[in-house]
Amino acid sequence: MEHGGKTYWQTVVGLLTKILIVWFLISFGAGILFVEQLNTIKLGGYPLGFWFAHQGSIYGFIALIFFYAKKMGDIDRQFDVHED
């Protein structure tokens, strides 16, 4: 299962690594590390850091789920291991 020099699992692990970095930035970064800077911006009348900690991270996680499903389908087709 090699395609263009990369194996299927190298490609999948690369995708998962990118998704986990985004997940970390959304949950820990926006909700904890950068909360003071984000709180200077208002979204719907609420500080953006507060919004990310309570609701924005959920939207981000849902978007990551859909992104993962789409990209895994693309990877499966690229390596010809998809279901018909």
C-alpha positions in Angstrom: 0.0 0.0 0.0 2.5 2.6 -1.1 1.5 5.6 -3.2 3.9 8.3 -4.1 6.6 7.2 -1.6 4.3 7.4 1.4 2.5 4.4 2.9 -1.2 4.4 3.9 -0.4 4.5 7.6 2.2 7.4 7.2 -0.5 9.4 5.5 -3.2 8.5 8.2 -0.8 9.3 11.1 0.1 12.6 9.4 -3.6 13.6 9.1 -4.2 12.6 12.8 -1.2 14.6 13.9 -2.5 17.7 12.2 -6.0 17.2 13.6 -4.7 16.7 17.1 -2.7 20.0 16.8 -5.8 21.9 15.8 -7.8 20.1 18.6 -5.2 21.3 21.1 -5.2 24.8 19.8 -9.0 25.0 19.9 -9.4 23.4 23.4 -6.3 24.3 25.4 -5.1 27.2 23.4 -8.2 29.2 22.8 -9.9 28.2 26.1 -6.9 28.6 28.4 -3.6 29.8 27.0 -4.8 32.7 24.8 -8.0 33.5 26.7 -6.8 37.0 27.9 -6.0 38.1 24.3 -9.2 36.6 22.9 -11.3 38.2 25.6 -10.5 41.6 24.0 -12.7 40.6 21.1 -16.5 40.3 21.6 -18.7 37.7 19.8 -22.4 38.0 20.4 -21.8 40.3 23.4 -19.5 37.7 25.1 -15.7 37.7 25.3 -14.3 35.5 22.6 -12.1 33.5 25.0 -15.1 32.7 27.2 -17.1 31.8 24.1 -14.4 29.4 22.9 -14.1 27.8 26.3 -17.8 27.1 26.5 -19.2 26.8 23.0 -16.7 27.5 20.3 -14.6 24.5 21.1 -17.7 22.2 20.5 -18.2 23.7 17.1 -14.5 23.3 16.4 -14.7 19.6 17.4 -17.7 18.9 15.2 -15.9 20.6 12.3 -12.9 18.4 12.9 -15.1 15.3 12.9 -16.5 16.1 9.4 -13.0 17.1 8.1 -11.6 13.8 9.4 -14.3 11.8 7.7 -13.9 13.6 4.4 -10.1 13.3 4.4 -10.1 9.7 5.4 -12.4 8.9 2.5 -10.0 10.7 0.2 -7.0 8.8 1.6 -8.8 5.5 1.3 -9.6 6.2 -2.3 -6.1 7.4 -3.0 -4.7 4.1 -1.7 -7.5 2.0 -3.1 -8.7 0.6 0.2 -12.2 2.3 0.2 -15.5 0.5 0.6 -17.7 0.4 -2.5 
